[in-house]
Amino acid sequence: MVKQAILVAEDDEDDAFIMQRALKETGLPFEMQHVQTGDEAVDYLIGTGVYADREKFPLPVLVFLDLKMPGRSGFDVLEWKRGRPELKMPFVVLSSSPEERDMRRARELRAGCYLIKPPTKSMLIYCFNQFGVIE
Protein backbone atom coordinates (compact mmCIF):
# COMPACT_ATOMS: atom_id res chain seq x y z
CA MET A 1 0.00 0.00 0.00
CA VAL A 2 1.36 3.42 -0.97
CA LYS A 3 1.85 5.78 1.91
CA GLN A 4 0.32 9.23 1.65
CA ALA A 5 2.17 12.22 3.06
CA ILE A 6 1.15 14.29 6.04
CA LEU A 7 3.00 17.55 6.61
CA VAL A 8 3.77 18.58 10.17
CA ALA A 9 5.06 22.12 10.70
CA GLU A 10 6.47 22.05 14.22
CA ASP A 11 9.57 23.78 15.58
CA ASP A 12 9.85 21.69 18.75
CA GLU A 13 11.67 18.39 18.10
CA ASP A 14 10.03 16.72 21.11
CA ASP A 15 6.55 17.64 19.86
CA ALA A 16 7.46 16.40 16.37
CA PHE A 17 8.63 13.10 17.89
CA ILE A 18 5.35 12.74 19.82
CA MET A 19 3.43 13.40 16.61
CA GLN A 20 5.49 10.77 14.76
CA ARG A 21 4.83 8.24 17.51
CA ALA A 22 1.06 8.96 17.56
CA LEU A 23 0.96 8.64 13.78
CA LYS A 24 2.77 5.31 13.92
CA GLU A 25 0.34 4.07 16.61
CA THR A 26 -2.59 4.58 14.23
CA GLY A 27 -1.19 1.86 11.99
CA LEU A 28 -2.42 3.84 9.00
CA PRO A 29 -0.39 4.23 5.79
CA PHE A 30 0.80 7.79 6.25
CA GLU A 31 4.32 9.12 6.04
CA MET A 32 5.08 12.17 8.13
CA GLN A 33 7.02 14.95 6.45
CA HIS A 34 8.37 17.42 9.00
CA VAL A 35 9.36 21.06 8.66
CA GLN A 36 10.36 23.37 11.49
CA THR A 37 9.12 26.78 10.36
CA GLY A 38 6.17 28.34 8.63
CA ASP A 39 8.47 29.46 5.82
CA GLU A 40 9.57 25.86 5.27
CA ALA A 41 5.91 24.76 5.26
CA VAL A 42 5.16 27.25 2.47
CA ASP A 43 8.24 26.16 0.51
CA TYR A 44 7.19 22.52 0.90
CA LEU A 45 3.62 23.22 -0.22
CA ILE A 46 4.64 25.14 -3.33
CA GLY A 47 7.47 22.70 -4.08
CA THR A 48 10.34 25.13 -4.19
CA GLY A 49 14.00 24.95 -3.16
CA VAL A 50 14.94 21.74 -1.38
CA TYR A 51 11.28 20.62 -1.62
CA ALA A 52 11.09 20.72 -5.43
CA ASP A 53 11.34 16.93 -5.79
CA ARG A 54 7.70 15.74 -5.51
CA GLU A 55 8.85 12.12 -5.43
CA LYS A 56 10.72 12.82 -2.21
CA PHE A 57 8.35 15.54 -0.94
CA PRO A 58 4.83 14.69 -2.19
CA LEU A 59 1.91 17.00 -1.62
CA PRO A 60 0.33 16.09 1.70
CA VAL A 61 -3.25 14.97 2.20
CA LEU A 62 -3.35 16.84 5.51
CA VAL A 63 -1.25 19.60 7.12
CA PHE A 64 -0.72 20.02 10.87
CA LEU A 65 0.45 23.47 11.96
CA ASP A 66 1.93 24.64 15.22
CA LEU A 67 0.92 28.24 15.85
CA LYS A 68 4.13 29.58 17.34
CA MET A 69 7.04 28.94 15.01
CA PRO A 70 10.01 31.10 14.00
CA GLY A 71 9.44 33.28 10.95
CA ARG A 72 5.94 32.68 9.66
CA SER A 73 3.59 31.50 12.37
CA GLY A 74 0.89 28.91 11.87
CA PHE A 75 -1.59 31.79 11.54
CA ASP A 76 0.61 33.33 8.83
CA VAL A 77 0.60 30.03 6.93
CA LEU A 78 -3.19 29.82 7.18
CA GLU A 79 -3.47 33.39 5.84
CA TRP A 80 -1.11 32.50 2.99
CA LYS A 81 -3.20 29.42 2.14
CA ARG A 82 -6.34 31.54 1.68
CA GLY A 83 -4.85 32.85 -1.55
CA ARG A 84 -4.06 29.35 -2.81
CA PRO A 85 -7.30 27.62 -3.87
CA GLU A 86 -5.28 24.87 -5.54
CA LEU A 87 -4.25 23.63 -2.07
CA LYS A 88 -7.32 21.60 -1.29
CA MET A 89 -5.96 19.60 1.64
CA PRO A 90 -7.24 20.47 5.13
CA PHE A 91 -5.06 22.33 7.59
CA VAL A 92 -5.25 21.40 11.28
CA VAL A 93 -3.88 23.56 14.07
CA LEU A 94 -2.01 21.52 16.67
CA SER A 95 -1.13 23.89 19.47
CA SER A 96 -0.38 24.00 23.17
CA SER A 97 -2.58 27.11 23.44
CA PRO A 98 -6.08 26.52 24.84
CA GLU A 99 -6.86 30.23 24.41
CA GLU A 100 -10.28 30.95 22.93
CA ARG A 101 -8.87 33.84 20.88
CA ASP A 102 -6.40 31.46 19.18
CA MET A 103 -9.18 28.96 18.45
CA ARG A 104 -11.41 31.73 17.08
CA ARG A 105 -8.61 33.09 14.86
CA ALA A 106 -7.91 29.58 13.52
CA ARG A 107 -11.60 29.17 12.64
CA GLU A 108 -11.61 32.59 10.94
CA LEU A 109 -8.64 31.47 8.84
CA ARG A 110 -10.50 28.25 7.96
CA ALA A 111 -8.41 25.74 9.82
CA GLY A 112 -10.14 22.37 9.58
CA CYS A 113 -9.93 21.89 13.33
CA TYR A 114 -7.94 22.93 16.36
CA LEU A 115 -6.29 20.29 18.53
CA ILE A 116 -4.47 20.77 21.81
CA LYS A 117 -1.06 19.10 22.16
CA PRO A 118 0.04 16.44 22.70
CA PRO A 119 -1.50 14.56 19.79
CA THR A 120 -2.88 11.11 20.46
CA LYS A 121 -3.74 8.19 18.24
CA SER A 122 -7.47 8.87 18.73
CA MET A 123 -7.06 12.58 17.85
CA LEU A 124 -5.32 11.68 14.60
CA ILE A 125 -7.86 9.04 13.64
CA TYR A 126 -10.62 11.59 14.34
CA CYS A 127 -8.94 14.07 11.97
CA PHE A 128 -8.35 11.47 9.28
CA ASN A 129 -12.00 10.39 9.45
CA GLN A 130 -13.33 13.96 9.59
CA PHE A 131 -11.47 14.91 6.44
CA GLY A 132 -11.96 11.66 4.59
CA VAL A 133 -8.29 10.83 4.19
CA ILE A 134 -8.85 7.20 5.22
CA GLU A 135 -11.36 4.75 3.86
Contacts in CASP RR format, 6 or more apart in sequence:
PFRMAT RR
TARGET T0000
AUTHOR 0000-0000-0000
METHOD contacts of the structure
MODEL  1
MVKQAILVAEDDEDDAFIMQRALKETGLPFEMQHVQTGDEAVDYLIGTGV
YADREKFPLPVLVFLDLKMPGRSGFDVLEWKRGRPELKMPFVVLSSSPEE
RDMRRARELRAGCYLIKPPTKSMLIYCFNQFGVIE
1 29 0 8 1.000
2 29 0 8 1.000
3 29 0 8 1.000
3 30 0 8 1.000
3 31 0 8 1.000
4 29 0 8 1.000
4 30 0 8 1.000
4 31 0 8 1.000
4 58 0 8 1.000
4 60 0 8 1.000
4 61 0 8 1.000
4 133 0 8 1.000
5 30 0 8 1.000
5 31 0 8 1.000
5 32 0 8 1.000
5 33 0 8 1.000
5 57 0 8 1.000
5 58 0 8 1.000
5 59 0 8 1.000
5 60 0 8 1.000
5 61 0 8 1.000
6 23 0 8 1.000
6 30 0 8 1.000
6 31 0 8 1.000
6 32 0 8 1.000
6 33 0 8 1.000
6 60 0 8 1.000
6 61 0 8 1.000
6 62 0 8 1.000
6 63 0 8 1.000
6 64 0 8 1.000
7 33 0 8 1.000
7 34 0 8 1.000
7 35 0 8 1.000
7 41 0 8 1.000
7 44 0 8 1.000
7 45 0 8 1.000
7 60 0 8 1.000
7 62 0 8 1.000
7 63 0 8 1.000
7 64 0 8 1.000
8 16 0 8 1.000
8 19 0 8 1.000
8 32 0 8 1.000
8 33 0 8 1.000
8 34 0 8 1.000
8 35 0 8 1.000
8 63 0 8 1.000
8 64 0 8 1.000
8 94 0 8 1.000
9 35 0 8 1.000
9 36 0 8 1.000
9 37 0 8 1.000
9 38 0 8 1.000
9 40 0 8 1.000
9 41 0 8 1.000
9 63 0 8 1.000
9 64 0 8 1.000
9 65 0 8 1.000
9 66 0 8 1.000
9 69 0 8 1.000
9 74 0 8 1.000
9 77 0 8 1.000
10 16 0 8 1.000
10 19 0 8 1.000
10 34 0 8 1.000
10 35 0 8 1.000
10 36 0 8 1.000
10 64 0 8 1.000
10 66 0 8 1.000
10 69 0 8 1.000
10 94 0 8 1.000
11 36 0 8 1.000
11 37 0 8 1.000
11 66 0 8 1.000
11 68 0 8 1.000
11 69 0 8 1.000
11 70 0 8 1.000
12 66 0 8 1.000
15 66 0 8 1.000
15 117 0 8 1.000
15 118 0 8 1.000
16 34 0 8 1.000
16 36 0 8 1.000
18 117 0 8 1.000
18 118 0 8 1.000
18 119 0 8 1.000
19 32 0 8 1.000
19 64 0 8 1.000
19 94 0 8 1.000
19 119 0 8 1.000
20 32 0 8 1.000
20 34 0 8 1.000
22 118 0 8 1.000
22 119 0 8 1.000
22 120 0 8 1.000
22 121 0 8 1.000
22 123 0 8 1.000
22 124 0 8 1.000
23 30 0 8 1.000
23 32 0 8 1.000
23 124 0 8 1.000
25 121 0 8 1.000
26 121 0 8 1.000
26 124 0 8 1.000
26 125 0 8 1.000
26 128 0 8 1.000
28 125 0 8 1.000
28 128 0 8 1.000
28 134 0 8 1.000
30 61 0 8 1.000
30 128 0 8 1.000
33 44 0 8 1.000
33 57 0 8 1.000
33 58 0 8 1.000
33 60 0 8 1.000
35 41 0 8 1.000
35 43 0 8 1.000
35 44 0 8 1.000
36 69 0 8 1.000
36 70 0 8 1.000
37 69 0 8 1.000
37 70 0 8 1.000
37 71 0 8 1.000
37 72 0 8 1.000
38 65 0 8 1.000
38 69 0 8 1.000
38 70 0 8 1.000
38 71 0 8 1.000
38 72 0 8 1.000
38 73 0 8 1.000
38 74 0 8 1.000
38 76 0 8 1.000
38 77 0 8 1.000
39 71 0 8 1.000
39 72 0 8 1.000
40 51 0 8 1.000
41 63 0 8 1.000
41 65 0 8 1.000
41 72 0 8 1.000
41 74 0 8 1.000
41 77 0 8 1.000
42 72 0 8 1.000
42 77 0 8 1.000
42 80 0 8 1.000
43 49 0 8 1.000
43 50 0 8 1.000
43 51 0 8 1.000
44 51 0 8 1.000
44 57 0 8 1.000
45 59 0 8 1.000
45 60 0 8 1.000
45 63 0 8 1.000
45 81 0 8 1.000
45 84 0 8 1.000
45 87 0 8 1.000
47 54 0 8 1.000
47 57 0 8 1.000
51 57 0 8 1.000
59 89 0 8 1.000
60 89 0 8 1.000
61 89 0 8 1.000
61 131 0 8 1.000
61 133 0 8 1.000
62 89 0 8 1.000
62 90 0 8 1.000
62 91 0 8 1.000
62 92 0 8 1.000
62 127 0 8 1.000
62 128 0 8 1.000
62 131 0 8 1.000
62 133 0 8 1.000
63 89 0 8 1.000
63 90 0 8 1.000
63 91 0 8 1.000
63 92 0 8 1.000
64 91 0 8 1.000
64 92 0 8 1.000
64 93 0 8 1.000
64 94 0 8 1.000
64 119 0 8 1.000
65 74 0 8 1.000
65 77 0 8 1.000
65 78 0 8 1.000
65 91 0 8 1.000
65 92 0 8 1.000
65 93 0 8 1.000
65 94 0 8 1.000
65 111 0 8 1.000
66 74 0 8 1.000
66 93 0 8 1.000
66 94 0 8 1.000
66 95 0 8 1.000
67 73 0 8 1.000
67 74 0 8 1.000
67 75 0 8 1.000
67 93 0 8 1.000
67 95 0 8 1.000
67 97 0 8 1.000
67 102 0 8 1.000
67 106 0 8 1.000
68 74 0 8 1.000
68 95 0 8 1.000
68 97 0 8 1.000
72 80 0 8 1.000
74 93 0 8 1.000
75 105 0 8 1.000
75 106 0 8 1.000
75 109 0 8 1.000
77 91 0 8 1.000
78 91 0 8 1.000
78 93 0 8 1.000
78 106 0 8 1.000
78 109 0 8 1.000
78 110 0 8 1.000
78 111 0 8 1.000
79 109 0 8 1.000
81 87 0 8 1.000
81 91 0 8 1.000
81 109 0 8 1.000
81 110 0 8 1.000
82 109 0 8 1.000
82 110 0 8 1.000
90 112 0 8 1.000
90 113 0 8 1.000
90 127 0 8 1.000
90 131 0 8 1.000
91 110 0 8 1.000
91 111 0 8 1.000
91 112 0 8 1.000
92 111 0 8 1.000
92 112 0 8 1.000
92 113 0 8 1.000
92 114 0 8 1.000
92 115 0 8 1.000
92 127 0 8 1.000
93 102 0 8 1.000
93 106 0 8 1.000
93 111 0 8 1.000
93 112 0 8 1.000
93 113 0 8 1.000
93 114 0 8 1.000
93 115 0 8 1.000
94 115 0 8 1.000
94 117 0 8 1.000
94 119 0 8 1.000
95 102 0 8 1.000
95 114 0 8 1.000
95 115 0 8 1.000
95 116 0 8 1.000
95 117 0 8 1.000
96 116 0 8 1.000
96 117 0 8 1.000
97 116 0 8 1.000
98 116 0 8 1.000
102 114 0 8 1.000
103 114 0 8 1.000
106 114 0 8 1.000
107 114 0 8 1.000
112 130 0 8 1.000
112 131 0 8 1.000
113 127 0 8 1.000
113 130 0 8 1.000
115 123 0 8 1.000
115 127 0 8 1.000
125 134 0 8 1.000
127 133 0 8 1.000
128 134 0 8 1.000
END
